């Protein structure tokens, strides 16, 4: 009878220890996030419906109308997953130039992608 009580006590302590360890390790993942990245904040359907429709798209650099810029490496060329837009001087000749929106509308997120 004493061995049975000791076995139950040891089993209960083991289970309690496992639960405490899991709680300690998983607590940060189970807690609600205190900081939400704005990139994941989706506008409501009403906000999306009220946005203007773009009539044209331009390169976002060089000038307001996309002049003085060219696409140095197109999307998927050489397994590249983006467009490399450069000033007509090549390389870093566009460093420090202003960046413009590609179309009329509302900016939902703007930040350094670095």
NORFEN-V95549 format. One record per residue. N is the residue number from 0. RES is the residue in one letter. PSI is psi in whole degrees, 0 to 359 (none if undefined). Layout:
BEGIN
n = {N | N}
res = {RES | RES}
psi = {PSI | PSI}
END
This chain:
BEGIN
n = {0 | 1 | 2 | 3 | 4 | 5 | 6 | 7 | 8 | 9 | 10 | 11 | 12 | 13 | 14 | 15 | 16 | 17 | 18 | 19 | 20 | 21 | 22 | 23 | 24 | 25 | 26 | 27 | 28 | 29 | 30 | 31 | 32 | 33 | 34 | 35 | 36 | 37 | 38 | 39 | 40 | 41 | 42 | 43 | 44 | 45 | 46 | 47 | 48 | 49 | 50 | 51 | 52 | 53 | 54 | 55 | 56 | 57 | 58 | 59 | 60 | 61 | 62 | 63 | 64 | 65 | 66 | 67 | 68 | 69 | 70 | 71 | 72 | 73 | 74 | 75 | 76 | 77 | 78 | 79 | 80 | 81 | 82 | 83 | 84 | 85 | 86 | 87 | 88 | 89 | 90 | 91 | 92 | 93 | 94 | 95 | 96 | 97 | 98 | 99 | 100 | 101 | 102 | 103 | 104 | 105 | 106 | 107 | 108 | 109 | 110 | 111 | 112 | 113}
res = {X | X | X | X | X | X | X | X | X | X | X | X | X | X | X | X | X | X | X | X | X | X | X | X | X | X | X | X | X | X | X | X | X | X | X | X | X | X | X | X | X | X | X | X | X | X | X | X | X | X | X | X | X | X | X | X | X | X | X | X | X | X | X | X | X | X | X | X | X | X | X | X | X | X | X | X | X | X | X | X | X | X | X | X | X | X | X | X | X | X | X | X | X | X | X | X | X | X | X | X | X | X | X | X | X | X | X | X | X | X | X | X | X | X}
psi = {320 | 322 | 324 | 318 | 318 | 320 | 315 | 318 | 315 | 318 | 317 | 317 | 322 | 312 | 318 | 320 | 317 | 316 | 319 | 318 | 317 | 318 | 317 | 318 | 325 | 354 | 315 | 324 | 332 | 343 | 151 | 140 | 139 | 338 | 125 | 124 | 128 | 339 | 338 | 1 | 106 | 131 | 155 | 160 | 325 | 316 | 318 | 321 | 333 | 354 | 143 | 155 | 132 | 134 | 339 | 159 | 136 | 162 | 141 | 15 | 174 | 289 | 177 | 335 | 14 | 13 | 161 | 27 | 153 | 163 | 105 | 326 | 115 | 162 | 133 | 359 | 128 | 38 | 33 | 125 | 47 | 171 | 135 | 106 | 125 | 156 | 160 | 349 | 352 | 172 | 237 | 29 | 342 | 6 | 125 | 354 | 151 | 154 | 136 | 160 | 146 | 343 | 168 | 146 | 197 | 135 | 122 | 331 | 130 | 121 | 168 | 124 | 353 | none}
END
